[in-house]
Amino acid sequence: MSSAVLTARATWNRGALLVAGATLVWSSAGLLARWVHTDPWTTLFWRSIFAFLALVAWLVLREGRALPARFAGLGLAGWAMAACFAISMITFITALNMTTVAAVMMFQAAAPLFAAVLAWLFLHERVGRQKLLAIVATLAGVGVMVSGGQGQGWLAGNLLSFVMGLTFAGTIVLARARADVPTTEATCLAVVMVMAVAAPFARFSLAADDMLLLASFGVVQMGLALIMFTTGVRLLPAADAGLISVLEAVLAPLWVWLAFDEDPGPRTLLGGAIVIAAVVVAVRAER
């Protein structure tokens, strides 16, 4: 086997491990949200503070004195990307307090297919037959998930989950349209936006165990995972990264079911299985 092939395989393996590690860490979101004894606004505020500190520390190490210029170069597209991601984070945490982790994660898993629709509408990107079928299947899966109404809060939680998936898809499309925008810096701006929105409603006096959980939520679950993902995604094809990331939608409900015996319900499981299968088909079609 040639050295070039070995090098390419080693690079792919390193990228896959980083993306898989990020996915594993991200899948703990539901657990942390269930463990912490704070309201959504307090969770959002402190999670964003710790995430901001972790991301800025990483950027200072990576960019050095060039960091201020990187932030200055975000432009309108960078601010739009940050706004979409901020809305996605706010609706994500809020939805976790209103519906099952499984339902929230299935909407997040559908985000790449929402992005395909937005890219077709605004960037005029071609949607192939397999991806079109996957989008239709995703909509059917979402319909199955929300068809078994379980109260007003449950419906509102699913609507917020849909907004979360749609705005995250908007972040993906903006990043695709403007590859020159630094995504990590845009993420830092997004968490600052979340802090600003959540601060008037957040509690500032917290128990030590809650503060420790929120620090883990921000530094590890968001900051470290994002660093791992952005590093790893550069080392392997986007389709492979997308396929590995689907694991988050499977693992997150599993951890909550094991720890809290949270039953997502048969319709959520059926609809979620349809969504995940659709995402896998769509991602494989890009390879």
Rosetta blueprint (number, residue, H / E / L):
1 M L
2 S L
3 S H
4 A H
5 V H
6 L H
7 T H
8 A H
9 R H
10 A H
11 T H
12 W H
13 N H
14 R H
15 G H
16 A H
17 L H
18 L H
19 V H
20 A H
21 G H
22 A H
23 T H
24 L H
25 V H
26 W H
27 S L
28 S L
29 A H
30 G H
31 L H
32 L H
33 A H
34 R H
35 W H
36 V L
37 H L
38 T L
39 D L
40 P H
41 W H
42 T H
43 T H
44 L H
45 F H
46 W H
47 R H
48 S H
49 I H
50 F H
51 A H
52 F H
53 L H
54 A H
55 L H
56 V H
57 A H
58 W H
59 L H
60 V H
61 L H
62 R H
63 E H
64 G H
65 R H
66 A H
67 L H
68 P H
69 A H
70 R H
71 F H
72 A H
73 G L
74 L L
75 G H
76 L H
77 A H
78 G H
79 W H
80 A H
81 M H
82 A H
83 A H
84 C H
85 F H
86 A H
87 I H
88 S H
89 M H
90 I H
91 T H
92 F H
93 I H
94 T H
95 A H
96 L H
97 N L
98 M L
99 T L
100 T L
101 V H
102 A H
103 A H
104 V H
105 M H
106 M H
107 F H
108 Q H
109 A H
110 A L
111 A H
112 P H
113 L H
114 F H
115 A H
116 A H
117 V H
118 L H
119 A H
120 W H
121 L H
122 F H
123 L H
124 H L
125 E L
126 R L
127 V L
128 G L
129 R H
130 Q H
131 K H
132 L H
133 L H
134 A H
135 I H
136 V H
137 A H
138 T H
139 L H
140 A H
141 G H
142 V H
143 G H
144 V H
145 M H
146 V H
147 S H
148 G L
149 G L
150 Q L
151 G L
152 Q H
153 G H
154 W H
155 L H
156 A H
157 G H
158 N H
159 L H
160 L H
161 S H
162 F H
163 V H
164 M H
165 G H
166 L H
167 T H
168 F H
169 A H
170 G H
171 T H
172 I H
173 V H
174 L H
175 A H
176 R H
177 A H
178 R L
179 A L
180 D L
181 V L
182 P L
183 T H
184 T H
185 E H
186 A H
187 T H
188 C H
189 L H
190 A H
191 V H
192 V H
193 M H
194 V H
195 M H
196 A H
197 V H
198 A H
199 A H
200 P H
201 F H
202 A L
203 R L
204 F L
205 S L
206 L L
207 A L
208 A H
209 D H
210 D H
211 M H
212 L H
213 L H
214 L H
215 A H
216 S H
217 F H
218 G H
219 V H
220 V H
221 Q H
222 M H
223 G H
224 L H
225 A H
226 L H
227 I H
228 M H
229 F H
230 T H
231 T H
232 G H
233 V H
234 R H
235 L H
236 L L
237 P L
238 A H
239 A H
240 D H
241 A H
242 G H
243 L H
244 I H
245 S H
246 V L
247 L H
248 E H
249 A H
250 V H
251 L H
252 A H
253 P H
254 L H
255 W H
256 V H
257 W H
258 L H
259 A H
260 F H
261 D L
262 E L
263 D L
264 P L
265 G L
266 P H
267 R H
268 T H
269 L H
270 L H
271 G H
272 G H
273 A H
274 I H
275 V H
276 I H
277 A H
278 A H
279 V H
280 V H
281 V H
282 A H
283 V H
284 R H
285 A H
286 E L
287 R L
